[in-house]
Amino acid sequence: MAGGWARDGAVSEQIEASISDELARMKAQQQPVGESLRFCAECEEEIPEARRLARPGVKLCIDCQQDRDGAFKARAGINRRGSKDSQLK
């Protein structure tokens, strides 16, 4: 499938590497660590005990977590292709 000077399977390897990187980033982002806070780190409202038990390491109340999850976070992508067109942006 690869063309030009790339060896066979190079494109598939790039796709797999991109997917692995993204899955690792998402997994690290989802798991809170440490002890759960009793009060929200942002609004200082009490975090219900049921939430603290269900999600060990939780730092935010449900409302603040939903606000944070809904916020757009732009991040730079990795240009694995190295094409001139993608670098001109």
N, C-alpha and C positions, 0 to 999 in steps of 0.2 A: 504494500500500500504506500510506503514511503517513496518519494520521488527525488530526483536530483542526486545529490551526493550522500543522502541519508541511507543507512543500512535498513534492511527489511526489519520491520517491527519497531522502528524508532518512534513512529507516531503513536503507536499503542503504548509504548513505554512512557511517553510524555503525558498521555491522557491518564494513565494509571498513577503516575507520580503526582499529577495535579489533584486527582481525586483523593489520594492518600493524604496529601498535605491538608486539604480542606476538611476531611473527616477528623484528622488529628486536631485541627484548630477548633472545630465545633465541639469535639469531645472535651477538650480542655476548658472551653468557655462555659459549658453547661454544668459542670460539677463544682458546686461550692465546696470549699474546704474549711476545716476548723470547726469551732463550736458555733452553734446558732446564736444570734443575738436575740435578746428579749425585746428590744425596741429597734424599730427601723432606723437604718443608718442615714436615711434622707429626711424623712418627715417626723421621726421620733415617736410615731404611734406604736402601740404595743403589737407585736407579732403574735398571732394566736398560737397557743401551744400545739394544736393539731398540725399547723404548718411547720413549726419547728421540728416536730417529730417526723413528719412526712418527708421533709427536705433537710437533712442534717447539714449544717453549715450555712443556712440561709441568713442573709444580711438585710433583706428588704421585705416590706410588707407586700401584699398582693397588688395593691394599687400602684405602688412605686415600681414594682417589677414589671407590671404590664406597660407602664409608661416607658420604661427603659427598653423593653423588648420591641415596642412599636416605633421607637426612634430610629431614623435612618442612620446607618454608620457607613460612610464611604471609606473604602480601604483600597490601597493600591494592589493591583493584580500582578502576578508574575508573568513576564513575557517570556515564555519558554520557546517560542518560535523564533524570535529575534528578527522578524521581518521589518523592513524599512517602514512600511505603511503604519504598523502598530506603534512605532517609535516616534512618529511625527505628530502624535496627538498632544 
